[in-house]
Amino acid sequence: MKPYFYYQGIKELARKLKGNENIYLGIRPYGFHAGNATTMIVYPFLLCRELEKLSKIAQFNFYVFLNDWEQDSLDGPNPKLYPFNIMPKFTTWQYMHDPVDENRLVVDFWKKVIVNNISLVKHYYPKVKVIPVMNSQMKQFKEMKSCIFKTINHPEIITQTLKQYTNKKILSAPVIYSSAVCPHCHAARGVSKVIAKKNQVFHSCKNCGKKSNGKYRDFNYWLYHKPLALPRISVYKIDLCITGSDHFEEGDFVVRQNLFKRYGFKTKSPLTLYASSIYGSDGNVMGKSRGNARLIDLDKLINLVLVNKDKKHITIPEKI
């Protein structure tokens, strides 16, 4: 299986697909900018357009996976130098309150913004469906439970895979890719252990010092995004993932295929389309956490992507 890249990849996939496939779009539920919009609106729109040029009907199911189990921000020895030796700074987005309105959760606000933006594709192709899915909603599925238990008990599986298939430096510690969230203080910092046969979870919180134990369903979790893709793809029978090319540069294409095998998932690895990475005028990949987030007019963004249709990196001009 090969990866597909940029506009040429869109055209290749339009010839390959039927038009009714399940498509994976993943995002942190905090902020929406031109970088997100390229992957989650522009590329889906262009894929539908190329499909209908071939007299096929665009009726894709776009699953918008909102990662409310992602860390609030990264902590670790040096997240830039050692991006795989990380942990949450404090909690997950599931528990974060909106800094503008303390009475609402960040996720509740941004879910509406994100889904409404992606639904613009439906304006042009009304037969497509946009289906939002929270990670926390997926806790009920056996695939998610299996993934969390294996990630907590055997983080070395991910470490070994990352060492083999990426060019990033990895330290021997800390090596943790999932943990329970403390039910008392909601910190995602601590030590978790599970006894899968007894469905028991044990968690010792490094923030409040309390120890908790209970069934799997009694906890919420932090789960790193690399293993997280496995239950999403498996449960929703994903045919195609659309993601940024920065993930390909991290080795995600090969890492994901190997994690499927090592986690024992029988699901076939989906096709993957990599979108151009969007850079701000400051020279950094666009992102709210990087302080260079911009949301520009959709028509202008589509035109910008088409003008630079087979470039790995696209820079948003200062004046646009």
N, C-alpha and C positions, 0 to 999 in steps of 0.2 A: 504494500500500500504506500502511495506517495502523498506528500502534502501538496496543497494548491495555494498559489500565491497571487495576490493583487488582482488586477482586472483580468489578466489572462486566465487566472484560476477561476474567476467568476464565469467566463465564457466556456471554459472546459466543463465546469460543473453543470452549467445550463444544458449542455448536450447530454450529460450523463444522468441527470435527475429526472424524475417523472413529474414533480411539482407538488406532491402530497407528503413529502418527507417531514420528519420531526427535526427541528433545527435548534441547536443549543446556543443561547446567548447568556453570558454570565457577567454579573456586575456587583460591585460593592454598593449597598443602598445608602450612599452618601455622596451627593453631588452628581451633576450631569454636565458634560462639557464636549467640546468638539472631538476629543479623542474617543470618548464613549460613543458619541453620535456616529462617527465613521464606522465603527464595528457594528453597532446595534441598529442603525437606521440606514446609512448610505449603502453599505454592502448588501443587506437584505433587499433594499429597494432595487439596486442594480442587478442582483441575482434574479429577482422577479421580472425585471424588464428584459433581460437577456433570454429568460425562459419563454416569455410570450412572443419574442421575436421568432422563436422556433415553433410557434403555433401550439405551445403547451399552456395549460392553465395554472397560474400561480395560486395554490391553495395550501401553502406550507403551514405547519404548526410551529410558531416561534415560541419556544419555551424560554422565558426570561427568568433565569435563576438569580435570586436576590440573596446575596451571601450575608445574612444577618448573624451567622456564626463566625464571621471573620473577626480577627483581632481589631480593637479600637485603633491601635497604632503598634508599630513594631518595636520590640525591645530585644536586647541580646548583646553579645560582646561588641559587635560592629555590624549592624544589619546590611550596610552597603558592601562591606568587604566579605562578610560571611552571611549571605542572604538565607541560607538554610539552617542557620543556628539562631533561630528567632523564637519569640514567644509574645503573647499579648502584653502591652504596657500595663493594662489593668483588666479590662473586661472585653466583651464582644459588642458588636453594633446592636444586638438584640436588646441591650440594657442601656443604650446611650440616649440621653435626653437632648432634645433640640436646644442649642445654645440661645436661640431667639425666643423660644417658648418652652419653658421648663415643664409645662403640663402635657407635652406631647413627646413621643419617641421620635428620634431621627428617622428610623425605618418607616414609620407610618407616613411621615411627610414625603420622603424621597421616593417611596414606592409609587405614589400617585404621579409624581413628576416624571419618573423614568418610564412607567408604563404608558402614560399619555403621550410622551415623545415618541416612543417606539411604535405606538399605534398609528402614527402618521402614515406608515406604510399601507395601512388598511384603506386610507383615503384613495390611494391609487390602485390598490389590489384588494378589493373588498372580500375576497374569498379566503384570504389568509387569516389565521387566528393568532392572537397574542395572548399567551397564557403565563401569568406570573406565578412563580413558585418560590416560597421562602424555604431556606434550609431547615428552619425550625419546624416547618410543616412536614418535612420528610422524616422526622424522628420516628414516625410510626412504621416505616418500612423496614423489613428485615435486612435489606441490603445496606441501609444506613447504619443500623445497629452493628452488623457484622464488620463494616468498615471502621467504625469508631473503636470497637473492641480490639480489632487487630492493630490499629494504629497506636492505641494506648499501650498495648502489651508488647508490640514488636516494632518500635520505631526504627530499628536497625534495617528493616526491609526498605524503607524509604531512603535512609542514609546510604546504604549500599548501592541502590539504584541511581541516586543522584551522583554519587562518586564515579560511577561507571559511565554515565551518559551525559554529564554536564562538565563544563570547564570551570566551574566555580569552586573556590576553596571551601572546605568543610572542616570544622573543628570536631574533636572527639566529644565535646560537651559545650553547651547543653544540646541534647538530642531529644526533642519532644515535638510531636506534630498533632497531638490532640490531648485534651484533658476535659474533665468535668468542670462546670462552672459552679463555684461555691453557692449553695442555696441560701446562705446567710447574708453574705456581703456582695455577691455577684462578681467577685474577682475570678478571673480565668488564670490565676497564678497559683500553682500548687502541684502536688503529686497525686496522680490518679492511678488506681490499679483496678483491674476487673477480674472476676472469676466467671468466665463465660458460661460454664456448665450450670452454675447456680444463678446466673443473671444478676450478679451482685457487683456493685460499683462502690469503691472506697476512694474518698478524696480527703486530702489534708491540705488546708488552705494556707498559703504563705502570707496572705494579707491579714486575715482576722485570727488565724491560728486554730480555727475550729475544724474538727474532724467530722465527716459525714459518711454515711453508708446507706445504701438503698438499692432499689431495682433500677434498671436502665432508664425506665420511663420517669423516674423521680428527678432526673437531672437534665439540664441543658448542657451544651458542649461548645468548646472551641475545636475547630477542625481545620487544619491547614488546607489550602486550596488544591494542592496536587492530589492527595487521596480523595478529596471531596468530589472531584469530577466522576469518580467511578460509580457511586450509587446513583448520581444524577443521570448519567448516561444509561445505566442498566435499567432503572425503574421506568424511565420515560422513552426507552427504546430509540435513542437518538441516532439519527442517520448522518448528520453533519454538524460540526462545531464551527462557529465563526469566532475568531479571536484575533488579538493583535500580534504582529510579527515579533514583538519583544519576547513573547512566550516561546516562540520557535527558537529564538536566539538563546534562551535558557535551556533548551533541550527538551521542552515539553512533549514534542511529538513522539520521540522515542521513549521518554520516561513513562508517559501514559500507557503506551502499549505494553511495556514491561510490568508496570504496576498491575494491570489487568491480570496478567499471568500469575504474578506473585501473590496477589490477593485471592486468587481462585475464582474470579468472576468469569462466567462463561460468555458474557456479552461480547460481540464482535466490536473491535475498536472502530469508531465512526470515521468518516471522511473529515478532513480538517481544512478550512480555508483561512489563510492568514491575511489580515488586512494591514495596510501600511500604518506604521506608527506615526502619530501626530505629535509634532514638536511645537512648543511655544516659541516666541521670538527670543526667549532667554536661552534657547539651545537645549532645553531639557524636555524629556517626554512629558506631554501634558498630563496634569493630574491635580485634583483639588489639594491633596496633601503636599504637593510640591509648590503650591502657591501660584500656578500659572494656568489655571482653569479658565477657559473661555467658551461660551456657546455662541456660535455665529449662525447667521441665516442659513437654513437648510439648503436652499438652492445654490447659495455661494459655496457651501461645503461640498455639495455634489460636484459642482463645476471644478473646484479645486482638486478633488480626487480624480476626476476624469482628465484634467490637464496633466496630472502627475501619476497617471493610472498604473504604471508598473514600477514605481519607486518604493523602496523599502521605507524611507522616511519622508514625510511631508511637513514642511514648516508653515505655520499660519502667519501670514504677513502681519505686521504691526497695524497697518491700515487696511481693513477689509470689512 
